[in-house]
Amino acid sequence: MSREVETAYAKINLALHVRERMPDGFHRIETIFAFCEDGDELSLQGEAELAVEVDGQFADQLQGAPSNLVLDAASLLLRKRSETASGSPDRGARITLTKNLPVASGIGGGSADAAATLRLLDRHWNLGWPVERLEQIGRELGADVPACVRSETARGTGRGDALEPADLGLSGTPVLLINPRVSLSTADVFARWDGDDHGPLDDWKQGRNDLEEAATALVPQISAVLAWLSAQSGAQAVRMSGSGPTCFALFEGEADRDKAATAVPREWWRLATRLR
């Protein structure tokens, strides 16, 4: 039986400006999404029923979780397919998620897994749906999922799901991600946001992450990670990604990135990769 594979690309926020808390409780943001060449991996084999298995370095962090975004995405796409399939029989799938990225870490994680599930099953079920339709389905799963469906550099506004392509010329840029091996709730970080609008996102190079102060209050190790990255030769645009605690640095060249990667303290998780 054939085995199909899809990568759930790690996401970073090159900048993240929080403009306001909206009446519906969500926050209006302005951000630049970028994606790495590596991430979690999903593999699939055809089965009569939908099922999800998890393995990999961080599989244990998903044990006992109240929901599984891979199964949620598969179930949602199956329902959408059933609504438009003119009575054709449903097909299941057995999906294995190899969890290479830490959970609740500000680099897409579950959102990227859900998006990869939509791409994988669209192909497996021969739907041939346009990416815009998959993005719309992704909105029902989470604000970051639409950006992860394309996994291309984009500017996000609104809740982060109003997207515009952003060709910044960064494809192939070496990047090093570091996580202090601490999970961090996005809701907890937003709850600590200071509520101040520090201005719009114009040039991402002059941008910031407005959640960094709140995240650092919950995970003080973020300060140490940012300081360590900033001290590395060739490091540029050192920032925390998303709601943290993963931080990243873009590098001038792979040699500098690789030298830094080999020196990362052993107690921290790291990923040396490149931007897509």
C-alpha positions, -999 to 999 in steps of 0.1 A, spaced: 0 0 0 14 34 -10 25 58 17 20 96 11 40 122 30 35 159 37 57 183 58 41 206 83 65 235 79 76 254 111 63 290 111 80 320 125 67 356 129 93 380 116 74 407 134 42 407 154 23 439 163 -8 436 185 -30 466 177 -61 461 199 -84 436 216 -116 434 196 -151 432 210 -153 395 201 -123 388 224 -98 382 197 -69 405 190 -63 425 159 -27 419 148 -3 428 120 24 402 114 48 388 88 46 350 85 76 331 72 81 294 70 111 270 74 120 241 52 116 217 81 89 208 106 67 179 116 60 151 92 27 135 83 24 102 65 -8 85 53 -21 52 43 -56 46 30 -80 30 55 -118 26 59 -119 49 89 -101 81 100 -74 75 126 -43 94 138 -12 80 154 16 102 169 53 94 172 85 114 172 106 134 197 76 154 212 49 128 209 46 125 246 36 162 249 4 154 230 -6 125 252 -39 133 270 -45 165 250 -82 174 249 -81 177 211 -60 167 181 -58 193 153 -48 166 128 -79 146 135 -100 178 137 -87 189 103 -93 154 87 -128 152 101 -137 187 89 -124 181 54 -143 148 53 -175 165 63 -169 192 36 -162 165 10 -194 146 20 -214 178 15 -202 181 -21 -195 146 -32 -229 138 -47 -233 107 -27 -200 91 -35 -187 69 -7 -165 84 20 -129 73 24 -109 72 55 -72 75 62 -47 64 88 -24 94 94 9 92 114 21 125 128 59 125 135 61 153 161 95 169 156 86 204 168 79 212 205 43 217 214 28 252 224 60 268 212 50 297 190 62 282 157 29 269 142 29 234 156 -7 223 156 -17 249 130 9 237 106 -1 201 113 -37 209 106 -28 227 73 -6 198 62 -35 174 69 -57 195 46 -31 194 18 -24 157 23 -60 146 23 -69 169 -6 -44 150 -26 -52 116 -12 -90 120 -19 -83 135 -53 -103 166 -44 -82 190 -64 -97 219 -44 -80 253 -49 -58 266 -21 -82 294 -14 -109 268 -4 -85 250 19 -76 283 35 -113 290 41 -117 256 57 -86 263 78 -102 294 93 -126 271 111 -96 254 128 -76 284 139 -64 319 130 -29 307 119 -41 277 98 -48 297 66 -12 310 65 1 275 72 -19 261 43 2 280 18 33 280 40 46 310 20 58 344 33 28 366 38 15 396 57 -13 387 81 -39 412 95 -71 409 113 -69 378 135 -39 369 113 -60 351 88 -64 380 63 -34 373 41 -14 392 14 17 376 -3 49 393 8 79 386 -14 108 397 9 136 379 -10 143 357 21 140 323 5 170 302 14 180 324 44 197 304 71 178 304 104 183 289 138 153 283 161 158 277 198 133 267 224 141 264 262 120 232 263 91 250 280 55 250 267 36 283 267 -2 289 264 -10 315 237 -41 324 257 -20 330 289 4 353 269 -24 374 253 -40 377 287 -8 394 300 -5 417 269 -2 453 281 -31 465 260 -11 494 244 -10 500 207 27 506 199 21 514 162 16 497 128 39 472 111 56 489 82 91 476 76 95 442 93 132 448 99 122 477 122 94 456 137 90 439 170 70 412 188 45 429 211 40 396 231 76 393 241 73 411 274 42 391 284 58 358 274 90 366 292 71 373 324 58 337 322 90 321 309 120 341 320 143 318 300 132 337 268 155 366 278 185 342 280 177 327 246 174 361 229 206 373 245 225 341 235 213 344 199 221 381 197 257 373 207 263 349 178 284 359 148 263 367 118 230 367 137 204 391 124 167 399 132 168 381 166 132 378 179 107 356 197 82 339 174 45 342 179 35 339 215 68 322 223 88 308 238 107 297 207 131 324 195 150 326 162 178 344 144 183 348 107 220 344 97 242 359 69 254 325 59 251 288 67 285 286 82 277 311 109 243 294 116 259 260 118 286 273 142 260 287 164 239 256 163 267 234 175 272 257 205 235 258 217 233 248 253 224 211 255 193 218 276 177 238 248 160 224 217 173 237 184 165 236 147 190 247 121 172 252 89 164 277 61 134 298 51 113 285 22 
